[in-house]
Amino acid sequence: MPQQLELSNLPQNFLWGSATAAAQIEGAGHEDGKQDSIWDAFARVPGAVAGGDTPEVAVDHYHRMPQDVALMKRLGLQSYRFSTSWARIKPGDGDLNKQGLAFYSRLVDELLEAGILPWLTLYHWDLPQAVQEKGGWANRDTAYRFRDYASAVHDVLGDRVNHWTTFNEPLCSSLIGYAGGEHAPGLQDPVAALAAVHHQHLGHGLATRALREMGAEQIGITLNLTNAVPNDPSDPVDLDAARRLDALWNRMFLEPMLLGQYPEDLLQDVAHLGLAERIQPGDLEIISAPIDFLGVNHYHDDNVSGHPLPPGTPPGLQPTPRPKSSPFPGSEHLTFPSRNLPRTAMGWEVNPDGLRTLLVRLGQEYPNLPPLYVTENGAAYEGDEVIDGRVADPERAEYIRQHVTAVIQAVEEGADVRGYFVWSLLDNFEWAWGYEKRFGIVHVDYDSFERTIKDSGHLYASVIAEHSRVRAA
Ligand code: FCB
């Protein structure tokens, strides 16, 4: 199968990896000094997480880390994208927890020993609950706390870790957590959501500056970006809907970071929600500190309309019946009509060409765009089952093959893409969906915690091996 991919068109040093996040895999939710993160607390709210699942044990990576690194080595991964848990490192917003830091130190050593590049993310959604109780990201102080936490992690790991990502998908931990209510902390408050956006931006800028001063060489952020496709491109209402989604989902993040400004049209769309009032003199200069790479997470595009869906349209998939609100402050009317594309078990459209389009257009739209890495892409499908030591998951394997092809095409069209990380290494705690949705290229038995490489994992390993062969030739 890999021989059908034009791997020789990728850069020589193209990096192949896989990604996870602390709250989704570690478990040990209250061990060795760790205290609640917002996801521990949110999971206790009745109806917040499907099946009443919690991240307490997750896939027990905290105790199985060396075996998991050995698995990465078996797959031939060149890099591992993981996150550190703030609630493990500074539990309860108090003193540094040596045992927590020691875990990540052991992980980094284990990775380096296996020849795998550590790719560290400081914030993958798991704020200490104690910081939430002080207002969380709606409180400006949290940005400064984040900077201090980032510095503390660098103090311990900076001698061995070169790649630092400040935030993973800040959109989710602001808009979906504070306005939509589907993610922790589960608020439905658009004003707080936009405050959270700005304070996370500020946290990103402050941490970037601090890490740079401490000697970090590669600093970036991971954004989940989309192509906002107007449902009817000849309809001004749908065109306006696409503009609004593009502003909220993409440009509200890209422009402050790359251009040092918020988009004018966005500021107008949300004028009644206080975003402009959050911006203090000097903030945008801090936020637009140069970065060395941009991580792009992409799973699907968004076909958007400004009209209500036709009566009788089946509702989209929801993790739980808990009431939620629109995650689109100021544009609550947006709808997402179906284009009848194939869908994954999340209900997400499969459209690899969207990834190609996105990667190409970013370079065209932002002249100062740093090198890109696809830091997440992958799929959940039903029916993963271990039979005679094998997990046949042809749809996931095909999804990965098609999206790697899209990355190659983007590179051929001039996009500066330097790496690809499949989401996810292991089946894991998929946030409000609990353990119901499996994204792993490695299957986890949730009773025994046994790991079994799925066919998609073998496919991915063969792509990596084939690329090494091609570049050595
Ligand atoms: C992304 C998240 C990641 C995972 C995938 C499926 O939005 O960053 O943690 O949940 O979606």
Boltz pocket constraint, residues with backbone or C-beta under 6 A from the ligand:
constraints:
  - pocket:
      binder: B
      contacts: [[A, 21], [A, 24], [A, 168], [A, 169], [A, 172], [A, 224], [A, 297], [A, 376], [A, 423], [A, 429], [A, 430], [A, 431], [A, 439]]
      max_distance: 6.0
